[in-house]
Amino acid sequence: MARKPSTPSPDAGAVNETIVDVDVATEMEGSFLEYAYSVIYSRALPDARDGLKPVQRRILYMMADMGLRPDRAHVKSARVVGEVMGKLHPHGDGAIYDALVRLAQDFSLRLPLVDGHGNFGSLDDGPAASRYTEARLAPPALAMTTDLDEDVVDFVPNYDNKLTQPGVLPAAIPNLLVNGASGIAVGMATNMPPHNLVEVVAAARHLVKNPDADLEALLRFVPGPDLPSGGKIVGLAGVRDAYRTGRGSFRTRATARVENLTPRRKGIVITELPYVVGPEKVIEKIAEGVKAKKIQGVTAATDLTDREHGLRIVVEVKTGFNPEAVLEQLYKFTPLEDSFGINNVALVGGQPRTLGLRELLAVWVDHRIDVVRRRSAYRLRKRSERLHLVDGLLIAIVDIDEVIQVVRSSDDARTARERLRTVFDLSEPQAEYILELQLRRLTKFSRIELEKEQEQLRREIAELEEILGDDARLRAVVSAEMADVAKTYGTPRRTVLLESAGAAPTTTAAVPLEVADSPCWVLYSATGLLARTSDETEPARTGSRSAHDVLRARVPATARGTVGLVTSRGRVVRLSVLDLPALPPTDGAPSLSGGVPLSEVVALEPGEEAVTVVSLEADAPPLALGTAQGVVKRVAPGDAPSNRDDWEVIGLRDGDVVVGAAPATDADEVVFVTTDASLLHFEAAAVRPQGRPAGGMAGVRLAEGQRVAFFGVVPADVRDLATVVTVSGSSDVLAGTQTGSAKVTPYELYPGKGRATGGVRAHRFLKGEDALILAWVGQGPARATGAGGQAVDLPEPDQRRDGSGTPLASPVTAVG
């Protein structure tokens, strides 16, 4: 038992006291509960409405009260800390400054709320002292504190009851989801990742319009977190668990690519790191892994990060080691791949709750509806009061002479006010306002201004009454304000979402079309590189003769859409356009030297090869496929399953493979070129569309021992511009090692024949040649490339349909 002194006892003389017995367990329980309550509600957990902890809310409110707007000069951070500590936050200056610093760090928050000037720290180092740094509100903070003077939120007393502070900010930005939160309380903690403002607002607007929307509908808009540092999120199952239950986890992966550091040495260049991982920590772990022999093939790791070029860590790879294999080691043994645990705990109605995505959005939407309703009521009240005064003033101006006579003949102001009310039937506020009227307001121009103001006030009052009287109108205003915020402060997504380590997102829901979905073109080069254009401008067909400018396919798409990769085994694998690098605009033919290798975005089976890239839009033409054994098939449009990573589009016979694929309308022509130099083309209408499991139908008749060298589609609108390129050689020579003879011929020289026939001769073989080693038919002019992407000159067009070719200077591996 514990004893406490109490009130004095009269029997104790000068020193009187009473000993009270208190149970230690009860005392400790009460004290600990008070401490836990203070930590949970006043320090560690954010409010679900504005996403701020009390110290963060007080910092933003005090900075707004000090007038530290984005268009004003910075002030010392110490001054802000002092104002917050002295007036609102009775804690140490260190805690306040730490919170201020985090609000300014663009690597901690997706949308920083404080504009810092000076050293606000990095992922590896802390900030300078508050006396050395300066701060002001960032533009997004204005949306957090707007309308505070219009009774939109309740104000509560500060710690000494001398001032008041907002219990919550209006928060026109969904700050909790956009910037995330982290904190450790007593018995609970919160850890929430940042998201993209545009995506969150799109989901919130959908919830405003459809209050009963379920989680699956919202996932179309919010596919996953969007981290300030970019990088990749690998595996979305944990993210979806968190969106459903409030708890989950995901893995973040750095953005890295293999580059040629020198003509003879390759390296790994890291340009984006996982969330809250610094470059010094990465380099340290690489050094430890090399020393412990966990990581092999690394000669050096250098941090070349600067303000001009951003993050850049270069890892040099030893000669003879596979850079891709080394990169996998780095992912495994260093923080280049890290885990993030989601625990969405926030205060709702003063109680800590674990919230899923829908609950988080619903709390913010309800808060914004309440803010707009209270703001509209306040504005209605103020405008009604003003209209009342304007009406009285207009009455006084009409009979101004009589008003002056009444005032002059009154003994005092009280008498004048009462006589004005009686004579002109005015209210007390109107009479008081008239008594305070300035003489310069009696002009004719002032009367016109008052009549205009009266009309404007009546319109605004009618509009405000409509908003307050119609829930649908109120929600429309809230939704429109959300859209304005997203347009003003939204930025493109930085983090790439991957369903698994070797594949891109597989569902359209994972990449919603409603959020910043700009049109573009997806390009696939002959050297296996993928990229997309930065805008919807169609890439030029001709231009500079740079490497990688020979395209196998170019497909119209959208930046957040998906396209399909057709493989030699008759599969279509879904690819996310967002995972592909955007090429800078160019006047000539695009160069894919900055593209991403196919192996980085999709994992093919052993022996499987990529054929082409096609559109997956439901309104796209049927997909025509041709196989090495002469089979042709068209797949019905819109037959692609929306919930699968990949699917079969043709049932292949044993030993058969797909050699070509392209969209084909009924008016287009499909073309076969066989290894014995036979070319057959006929209208695609002769091939009826079939379902995915079907095996197709006979397309071209093959001679014994021959196969199809090329299959393609010639659109009807470019038939007159089409060109046929054939390259002959010996079938006994290893592919890619012989130069061969090439011939370029106009497509119009070849007569069409029926389906399942043998075609016409397209190339006469020279001595030592017995087969076509390569063929291509498409819209000219044709370009040829070697194995390394270098351009190879083709001969001038030959008007002889069955003529022989011209010897080439170097081997050709692809034509486009």
Order of alpha helices (4+ residues) and beta strands (2+ residues): beta-beta-alpha-alpha-beta-alpha-alpha-beta-beta-alpha-beta-beta-alpha-beta-beta-alpha-alpha-beta-alpha-beta-beta-beta-alpha-beta-beta-alpha-beta-beta-beta-alpha-alpha-alpha-alpha-alpha-alpha-beta-beta-beta-beta-beta-beta-beta-beta-beta-beta-beta-beta-beta-beta-beta-beta-beta-beta-beta-beta-beta-beta-beta-beta-beta-beta
